[in-house]
Amino acid sequence: MSVPITVQRKLLVRSRGYCEKRGEDFAFVEPQIHHKDRNRENNKMENLLILCPNCHSEFHYNVDGTLKKKDFDMIQEFPYCQC
């Protein structure tokens, strides 16, 4: 399930067009939506962050490029998940 367009628009308004972690201007990069609880079906505003690709990857990957434990555990639990 993807984030509804109405919610995406609200996130852009809330962020004023900038990454909510580092302030990268979305005029230069494509924004990505991060689910804080890792549940792609939970599209409540308080569960979402709109981020630049670099900041979004920091939430999921370690410096060495390996998945963070939380994401690794999720993949192990749902190995065929297409999320």
C-alpha positions as CSV (number, residue, x, y, z in Angstrom):
1,M,0.0,0.0,0.0
2,S,1.4,3.4,-0.9
3,V,0.9,6.6,0.9
4,P,-2.3,8.3,-0.4
5,I,-1.6,11.4,-2.5
6,T,-3.6,13.6,-0.1
7,V,-1.2,12.5,2.7
8,Q,1.8,13.1,0.5
9,R,0.6,16.7,-0.1
10,K,0.1,17.3,3.6
11,L,3.6,16.1,4.3
12,L,5.0,18.5,1.7
13,V,3.1,21.4,3.2
14,R,4.2,20.4,6.7
15,S,7.8,20.2,5.6
16,R,7.6,23.4,3.5
17,G,9.4,21.5,0.7
18,Y,12.4,20.5,2.8
19,C,13.8,17.3,4.2
20,E,12.5,16.9,7.8
21,K,15.8,15.7,9.0
22,R,18.5,17.9,7.4
23,G,16.6,20.5,5.5
24,E,17.6,19.5,2.0
25,D,15.5,21.4,-0.6
26,F,13.2,19.1,-2.5
27,A,13.7,21.3,-5.6
28,F,17.0,19.4,-6.1
29,V,16.1,15.9,-4.8
30,E,13.0,13.6,-4.9
31,P,11.4,13.3,-1.5
32,Q,10.9,9.9,0.1
33,I,8.4,9.0,2.8
34,H,9.6,7.1,5.9
35,H,7.3,5.1,8.2
36,K,8.6,5.5,11.7
37,D,7.1,2.2,12.8
38,R,8.1,0.4,9.6
39,N,4.5,-0.4,8.9
40,R,3.7,0.7,5.4
41,E,0.0,0.5,6.1
42,N,0.2,3.1,8.9
43,N,-0.1,6.3,7.0
44,K,-1.0,8.6,9.9
45,M,0.8,11.9,9.8
46,E,2.5,11.4,13.1
47,N,4.0,8.1,11.8
48,L,5.5,9.7,8.7
49,L,8.5,11.7,7.8
50,I,9.3,13.2,4.4
51,L,13.0,12.9,3.8
52,C,15.7,13.3,1.1
53,P,17.0,10.0,-0.2
54,N,20.2,10.2,1.9
55,C,18.4,10.7,5.2
56,H,15.9,8.0,4.4
57,S,18.6,5.5,3.7
58,E,20.2,6.4,7.1
59,F,17.1,5.2,8.8
60,H,17.4,1.7,7.2
61,Y,21.1,1.1,6.6
62,N,24.3,1.1,8.6
63,V,27.4,3.1,7.5
64,D,28.8,-0.2,5.9
65,G,25.7,-0.6,3.8
66,T,24.2,-3.5,5.8
67,L,20.5,-3.4,6.9
68,K,19.9,-2.1,10.4
69,K,18.8,-4.8,12.8
70,K,15.1,-3.7,12.9
71,D,14.8,-3.9,9.1
72,F,16.8,-7.2,9.0
73,D,14.5,-8.8,11.6
74,M,11.5,-7.7,9.6
75,I,12.8,-9.3,6.4
76,Q,13.6,-12.5,8.4
77,E,10.0,-12.5,9.8
78,F,8.4,-11.8,6.4
79,P,10.9,-13.1,3.8
80,Y,8.4,-12.8,0.9
81,C,7.1,-9.4,1.8
82,Q,7.1,-7.0,-1.2
83,C,7.4,-3.9,1.0
